[in-house]
Amino acid sequence: MPGRKSPGPEVKDKAQYEALRDKGYSKEKSARIANSKGAEHRGGKAKKYEDRTKQSLYEEAKKVGIEGRSKMTKAELAHALRTN
């Protein structure tokens, strides 16, 4: 980002650090995440919503507290989870 100072040599993954800062994370949290061991290998293991059952989408919606989930279709549950 223009005008922003370099995070310094203590940050191992400067691109990830800058992306997190752009999302609004604090300097400390961004540095902690960018320096964490194996951070580049985490994530991406969950199935696509379309590949999951309506029941599993319903349970996920229940966990995050989506209102009106009992009357939603599978597509509506997937949309609600994506935009929540």
C-alpha positions in Angstrom: 0.0 0.0 0.0 1.5 3.4 -1.0 2.7 5.5 1.9 3.0 2.6 4.3 6.3 1.9 5.9 7.9 -1.5 5.6 6.9 -3.9 8.3 10.5 -4.6 9.0 12.8 -7.6 8.9 11.0 -9.4 11.7 8.0 -10.1 9.5 8.7 -13.3 7.5 5.8 -13.1 5.0 5.5 -9.4 4.0 2.8 -10.0 1.4 0.5 -11.8 3.9 1.2 -9.1 6.5 0.2 -6.3 4.1 -3.0 -8.3 3.0 -4.0 -8.6 6.7 -3.3 -5.0 7.4 -5.5 -4.0 4.4 -8.3 -6.1 5.9 -8.0 -4.0 9.1 -6.0 -6.3 11.3 -3.7 -4.6 13.9 0.1 -4.5 13.2 0.7 -7.0 16.1 -1.9 -9.5 14.9 -0.8 -9.2 11.3 2.8 -9.9 12.2 1.9 -12.8 14.5 -0.1 -14.5 11.7 2.4 -13.8 9.0 5.2 -15.2 11.2 3.3 -18.3 12.4 4.7 -21.7 11.5 2.8 -23.3 8.6 0.5 -20.4 8.0 0.8 -20.8 4.3 -0.5 -24.4 4.5 -3.6 -23.7 6.6 -7.1 -23.4 5.3 -8.9 -24.7 2.2 -9.9 -28.0 3.7 -13.6 -27.6 4.0 -15.9 -28.9 1.4 -17.7 -26.5 -0.9 -21.2 -25.7 0.4 -22.7 -27.2 -2.8 -21.1 -30.6 -1.9 -22.4 -30.7 1.6 -25.8 -31.9 2.7 -28.6 -29.6 3.7 -28.5 -30.9 7.2 -24.8 -30.1 7.5 -25.4 -26.6 6.2 -28.3 -26.2 8.7 -26.0 -27.3 11.6 -23.3 -24.8 10.5 -26.0 -22.0 10.2 -27.2 -22.9 13.7 -23.6 -22.6 15.1 -23.2 -19.1 13.7 -26.7 -18.0 14.6 -28.4 -17.4 11.2 -32.0 -16.4 11.7 -34.7 -18.2 9.7 -32.6 -21.2 8.9 -35.3 -23.7 9.4 -37.3 -22.4 6.4 -34.3 -22.0 4.1 -33.5 -24.2 1.1 -30.0 -25.7 0.7 -29.1 -22.9 -1.7 -30.4 -20.2 0.7 -28.4 -21.8 3.6 -25.3 -21.8 1.5 -25.8 -18.1 0.5 -26.5 -17.1 4.1 -23.3 -18.9 5.3 -21.2 -17.2 2.6 -22.5 -13.7 3.4 -22.6 -14.1 7.1 
